[in-house]
Amino acid sequence: MIELFAAMMMQGAAEAEAPAPRRFDPYLLCVCPDATGAEEVRFTGYATDAQMILGADGKSAEPRQATIFRIEKGPKDLASPAKVWHFTKPERCGLSFAYGRRYDIVAVKKGAEIETNWCLMGKPR
């Protein structure tokens, strides 16, 4: 009985000392899009809502979505609320925003749309 208990204790100790497996950083697959010559937009605002587009299958969301921000501080010509488009998957340089949180947004204008990505904003903390 004592041998069984000792063996169980040794197994538990060996498992506790095992190193944690390495985690793959999906941002390593991100290839930053060229923003040369694009008009940069900077503002501070709160994420209040989102716009998701339904995929062609009618069940899943498109990989690109928009987050709606209530602007606290920014350029006078930028109307509040502002819709900022972005991908959500890290391997596509995507970002996620939490509702109610304040963000310092760095984006570029693409026609009438504003778009951001991990390369402009930096890795989420």
N, C-alpha and C positions, 0 to 999 in steps of 0.2 A: 504494500500500500504506500509506504514511504517512497519507494522507487518511482511509482506512478506519479505521485505528487511532485517529486523532484524533476521528473521528465517534463511535466506540464509547466512548471516554473521556468525551466530552461527554454522551452519552446516560446513562451511568452516573452522572455527577455530577448531572444534572438529576433523575434518579429518586431519588437519595439525599437531595436537598434538598426533595422533595415533603413537605408536611405530612401527618401521620398523619390518617386519617379520624376524624371524630367518632364516639364510641360513645354509643349511646342507653342511658340508665339505666332499666332496666325497673321500678325502684322508683317512678318517676314516675307509674306507673299504679296504684299502691297506694292504696286508699281505706281508711283505718284504721277498723276496726269500733268501735262505741261500747262502752266498757268501764265506763261510769258505773254505780256501785253494785255492781260485781262485786268479790268478795273477792280481793285481791291475794295472791299466793304468791311468796316469794323464797327461793331456796336456791342453794348452790354444789354442783356435782356433776360427775361424769365421764360422758360419753356412752358407753354400753356396748353398746347394741343398738337395734333398731328394729322397729316393727310396721307392715307395709304391708298394705293391703287391696286385693285384686284387683278390677279394674273389672268392669262388667257384661258386657263383651265377653270376659272370661276371659283376656285377654292383657296388658292394661295395668294399671298401678297407679292407684288413686284419687289425686286431687290432695292429699288430707289423709292424713297419716301420723302415727305416734307415735314419738318417740325415748325410749328407756329410759335413765334416769340413775341412777347409784349416788350417793346423797346423801352429801356430805362434811360440810356444815354447813347447817342449816335448821331449820324449826319442828319441835318435838317430835311434833306430831300428823301429820306427813307421813312415811309409810312409805317405806323404801328397799328395792328400787328404785322410782323414780317414773316413771310413764308420762306424757309431755307431748305433747299433740297439737298439730300445726301444719301449715300448708300449706307446700309446698316451692317453689312458683313465686313469684318476686319480684313479679310483677304482682298477685298475690293476697296480698301482704304476707307472703310465705313466707320460711322460713329453712331452712338446711341445717346439720347438726351433724356434725363429724368424730369418728369413734369414737376413744376414748382421750383426747380433749382435755377439759380442765376448763373449765366454763362457769359464769358467774353468771347464773342464770335468773330472769327476771321473768315471771310468768304470772298468769292469773286462773282461779278455779274456776268451772266451768260445770256445775252439778249435781255428779255424782261425778267428772267429768273435769277435768284441768288443761290449759289451752290457752295457747299463747304465739304471738306474731307479731312482725314487724319493728317495728311501732309501739311495742310494749312493750320489746323488747330493744335496739332501735337497729340501724342499718345494720351488717352484718358488716364487719369490717376485715381 
